[in-house]
Amino acid sequence: MNLIKKLFLLLLITTSIMQAQNKVAVTMDDFPLQRIETYKGDSFVTVFNNLLEKVKREKIPVIAFVNGIKLTTGGNTDPRKVNLIENWLNAGLDIGNHTYTHKGANLVPVAEYEEDIINGEKAIKALADKAGKKIKYFRHPYLQTGLTLITKQAIDEFLVSHGYTIAPVTIDNAEWVFGKAYEEAYNIGDTDMMNKIGNEYLSYMDSKIAYWEKESNALFGRNISQILLIHGSRLNSEYFSKLMDVFRARNYTFISLDEALKDDAYKSADRFIRNAGISWLHRWAITAGKTREFFAGEPECPAHILKYAKVEGE
């Protein structure tokens, strides 16, 4: 084999290895839909079905984290909303517990937070059992894990004692702001603005993916198996497939949360206790004592999107 062929073969092998390293697990919060209580009539059914059809078409093992209260209307269980989760499970997809009412661990006493976890499980366990599924993952609302190590440890121990594994997030982002802005545009019938928000969403998410890749490489010397956080929303019911194409353009393959957590990076120490919910990549970096320079350059949600969504900040 001559030198040129050897170099070409080495390039192919190197490219293959680089591509294989790009893996992401897709997770969705606030299921069935964010702000589902604001939908008129049963229009939420159409939006959710559109989202589910796109997920099925993409054949991606998405796991959705459910707020039990979103399965009710006027304080009573709503069969229409329950049916959404049943359809999700019947499609072979998984669910996890996101508490009942979406209380933050930094905002309420530990006992109240634990009660919300239990109530969240009660709302979805029978549905999972019927589908032959097990609820084993828990996602903290707002990604808040407690303002003291004592609080954090108490919640961690409670979760372990109830058979839960924490579902971390590495590709954190302000997708929810775009989702709210998209709803605002939809509610006034401004399709031009909806298209503009959707396109900016994809561009913003591409910049976020690039940033978290950079942070991962800086912290671990490689791009770890990433975990994406997005939400059940009208925006994603329209743009989910296009967002997945953004990942594909960056040479990502889609894996389950189970598979992502096999990455040794998730064994890293996390002693983050500040008043924010942030990516686990930054939690690990803070715990490791990284200086301010390490965190520089994170893309921000555009000011005009924040304004349109009537949100003061991320």
KACORFEN-V394179 format. One record per helix or strand of 3 or more residues. SS is the DSSP state (2 for helix, 1 for strand). FROM is the first residue (numbers start at 0). TO is the last residue. If there is no record, write none. Layout:
SS,FROM,TO
SS,FROM,TO
This chain:
2,2,20
1,22,30
2,35,37
2,42,57
1,62,65
2,67,70
2,78,89
1,93,96
2,109,129
2,140,142
2,148,160
2,174,186
2,190,219
1,225,230
2,233,248
1,252,254
2,256,259
2,263,266
2,279,286
2,291,294
2,302,308
